[in-house]
């Protein structure tokens, strides 16, 4: 399997994750309001599974680790313990419920609100959960949590800016924020489950999953655990299986709008389905690179940087989709302060292990 050699490359992978996780929501916007988010989400899930499988069969099965046996994608799945498989699968289930709430929040409140509030909250809580899971690997905790504090400030500033938008006759503002908050709480937990399933390197100077560590004499991968690529695939299966249970229920009793028949999925245009699949592939690229980076950067830092997607999504929402165009005078100062707090906060998270 392809492994990273340095913390710098791990940070680069996390930055790519940030872009992917903060940009996939544009595909939902591109299909328009005529294609319900419940129908969009089926294709999104198919895209996630497809990308995870391709990564597993390529990067997850390629590479030579000298005289140390290289664990391929398929070999990792075969030797994995039931506990590891269940951790990764559970991560997919939790993520799926959280992400459905996020997609609903996008449909109600737009990207500029759903991402900064929902994913921003997930960043704060998720970093805390993953840090407590392995504090020794996360670097300087003071710098890490200072960065998280600034991200929290950015979330608050975004909520203040959103509250200044003109109120409508419906309850979309309150509903959008509620969905985003529920999403954030659940989203903060999924990565911890996936990280619990991923192998470490035993017998090396440290447990980072790097080529150099695995080439050390006597070093080997932790038995029964999954490689990042295999864990990512099992995670995607958790999403797929749970979607066949959760989504039909939500289609009958939707969070937003009227009930939609399952058969409506087959009435969509090819472009409607394509955008959903592309959206899933974009997100899955970010997830794969992030779990690979977590072996070097630690789960807390990799997750925190990846969920810096809040910054990227806010840029899309504010500057491309112009979701604050009707905001009153004076709102711009809150948006500028939000972006500054995000940028400095993410910079501090990177600095944590430098």
Secondary structure as GFF3:
##gff-version 3
##sequence-region A 1 354
A	DSSP	alpha_helix	7	23	.	.	.	ID=ss1
A	DSSP	alpha_helix	25	30	.	.	.	ID=ss2
A	DSSP	alpha_helix	37	57	.	.	.	ID=ss3
A	DSSP	three_ten_helix	59	61	.	.	.	ID=ss4
A	DSSP	alpha_helix	73	79	.	.	.	ID=ss5
A	DSSP	alpha_helix	82	109	.	.	.	ID=ss6
A	DSSP	alpha_helix	111	113	.	.	.	ID=ss7
A	DSSP	pi_helix	114	119	.	.	.	ID=ss8
A	DSSP	alpha_helix	120	133	.	.	.	ID=ss9
A	DSSP	three_ten_helix	135	138	.	.	.	ID=ss10
A	DSSP	alpha_helix	141	163	.	.	.	ID=ss11
A	DSSP	alpha_helix	172	197	.	.	.	ID=ss12
A	DSSP	beta_strand	201	202	.	.	.	ID=ss13
A	DSSP	alpha_helix	211	214	.	.	.	ID=ss14
A	DSSP	beta_strand	220	221	.	.	.	ID=ss15
A	DSSP	alpha_helix	228	252	.	.	.	ID=ss16
A	DSSP	three_ten_helix	262	267	.	.	.	ID=ss17
A	DSSP	alpha_helix	270	297	.	.	.	ID=ss18
A	DSSP	alpha_helix	299	306	.	.	.	ID=ss19
A	DSSP	alpha_helix	309	315	.	.	.	ID=ss20
A	DSSP	pi_helix	316	320	.	.	.	ID=ss21
A	DSSP	alpha_helix	331	351	.	.	.	ID=ss22
###
